Amino acid sequence: MALVRTAGIDRAATTDGVTLTFRSDPRVERELRALVAIETECCTWARWEVRADGDGGLVMHAGTTGHGVAVLQSMFDVPARGVGARGL
């Protein structure tokens, strides 16, 4: 995903999927929300959300259950659940 390369700050595995942090910018937020809207329609097996992180960044979280957790983590190239954060 080009947005991860151009505006990504961090990404981390979570117990239910993945969290990606982006720099806060109106253009980044519009693109991120548009991508999440597409993923919400496409991948209904996961929950997708975008929110401000309180530190001036944007957070995209995708979560699910079962085998879907590993799928989400591999989609965004994060280490396996429980391993912790990995910078971009």
N, C-alpha and C positions, 0 to 999 in steps of 0.2 A: 504494500500500500504506500503510495507516494507521500501521503500525508504523514505517515510515521517517519519517513526519512527527512522530510522538510520541516516538520513542526514538533516531532516527538521529543519528549524529555526523558521519559522512563517507561518501563513496562515490567509487570510482575505477574507471576502466577498467583492465583487465589485458590481457596479450597473449592470454589464452584466455577472457576474459569480463568479470566484474565482481566487486568486493569492496565490501561494505557494512559499516560499523562502527556498532555500537549501544552505548548505555550499558549497563553491566552491572547487571542487576536480575533477580531470580528470575522475575518475571512476564514480563519481556521475553524472557528465555531460553526459557521454556516456549512462548510464542507463536511465537518465531522457529523453534524446533525443530519445532513442529507445522506451520508453514508450509513448512519445508524438507522434511518428510516427505511432504506433499501434492505439492510440486513434484517430488520424487524419483519418485513414482509417475506423475505427469502428464507430465513432461518428461524422459523417460528418455534423451534425446539429450544431456543435460547432467549434469555431476557437481555435486552440492550438498553443502556442508559448513558446520558451525557449530563455532567454536572460540573459546577465550579468546585475547585478543591480547597478553597479557603486560603491558599498561598499564591493566588493570582494565576493559577493554571486551570486547565480543563481536564476532566477525567472521563474516560470512556470505560465503562465496565460491561463485560459480557459474561453472563453466568448461566449455568444449567446444572444438570445432574447426570449421574452415571457416566457412560462412555463419552458423552458430549463434552465433558470437562477437558479431556485430553485433546479432543478435536479443536476446541477453542484455543487451547494453549499452542497447538501446532499451527493453527491458522496465523497466529501472531508471533510465532517463533520464540516462545518463552520457555524456560526450563520447566520440568515436571513439577506438579503441585508439591508444595512443601519445601522446595529448594530455595525459594526466596526471590528477591528482585534481581533484575538484570538490566543494566543501562542500555541505552540505544546505541 
